[in-house]
Amino acid sequence: FVDMDFGGAVETSLAHLAGLGHTCVALFNFPPELLAAGYTSALIARDVFESVAADLGVRGIHLPCSHNPREAFTVAAELLRSEPECTAAITTGWQFTGLLSALRAADLHVPDEFSVVSVIAAQFAEMLTPALTGIEWPAFEAGRMAAEMLIDKLTGKATVPRQHLFSPELVVRESTGPASRR
């Protein structure tokens, strides 16, 4: 199979935010039903987040969260209301849409008052304002590699299962900055 190294992605993102002085960071992880079903990437993201946050002296807030914008907005709005010391978040996917909407609704500016890192393909990250700092998800390369692996399996060329995890590559854009004291 082909996937992102979500443990490495979370570790890289959290180290970047800690380096900017953020001491309380939220992880908008995969939806609760994927965690409950034992989805490996979700479990790895959670476990690495909790471990690395402790190692870095960062207070980590783990939030299982749907990728649905309305549901992500609700989770983000509750985070912003109940955890004012939280100044940054990492999203494992499209939860950033609800998070950015909740930040606008709370009149919090990115990156001056809140920083965001997401696992996102560059072509989407760069369409947003501000452009999202992100862990690159090489979607086209992943699709090509997965198709090749499937063809090899169907034609009998692949005799053993293969796994390829894409290493995280952090691209700093406009959505992260030094921690604010709001």
C-alpha positions, 0 to 999 in steps of 0.5 A: 500500500501507499500512504503518508508517514503520518507519525513523521508528519505529526512529529515534523509539524509539532517540532516546527510549531514548538520551534516558533514558541507554541506551548499548546497545540491541538491535533485535529486527527482523523474522525472518531470512527476511524480511531475506533475502527483501528485505522493505523494512520489515525492511531499513529498520528495520535500516539506520536502527537502525545509522545512528541508533545510531552518530549517537547514540553508542549501541551497537546490537545488531541481532537478526533475530528470529521473532515466535514467543514461544519463538523470541523467548525464546531470542534474548532469553535469549542477548542477556541472557546474552551482553550484560549491558551491554544495558539496552533493546530495541526490537521491531518486533512480537510479539517483545516476548512472548518478550523479556518472558518472558526478562526475567522468567526472568533476574529483570530488572525492567521498567523499573527494570533493562531498558526495552522499546519496541515497535511495537504497537497501543494496545489490546494495549500497555495490556493488559500489565503493565507497559503497553508504551511503544510506537510506535502502530500504528493497525491499524483505520485502516490496514485501513480505508485499505487496503480503500478503496485496494483498492476504488478499484483494483477499481472503476477509480478508482485509476489510479496505485499509492498508498503511505501510511506511517503516521508514528510516534507514541511513547506513553510508558507504563510499560516505559521508564525511565532506564538502570540499571547492572546 
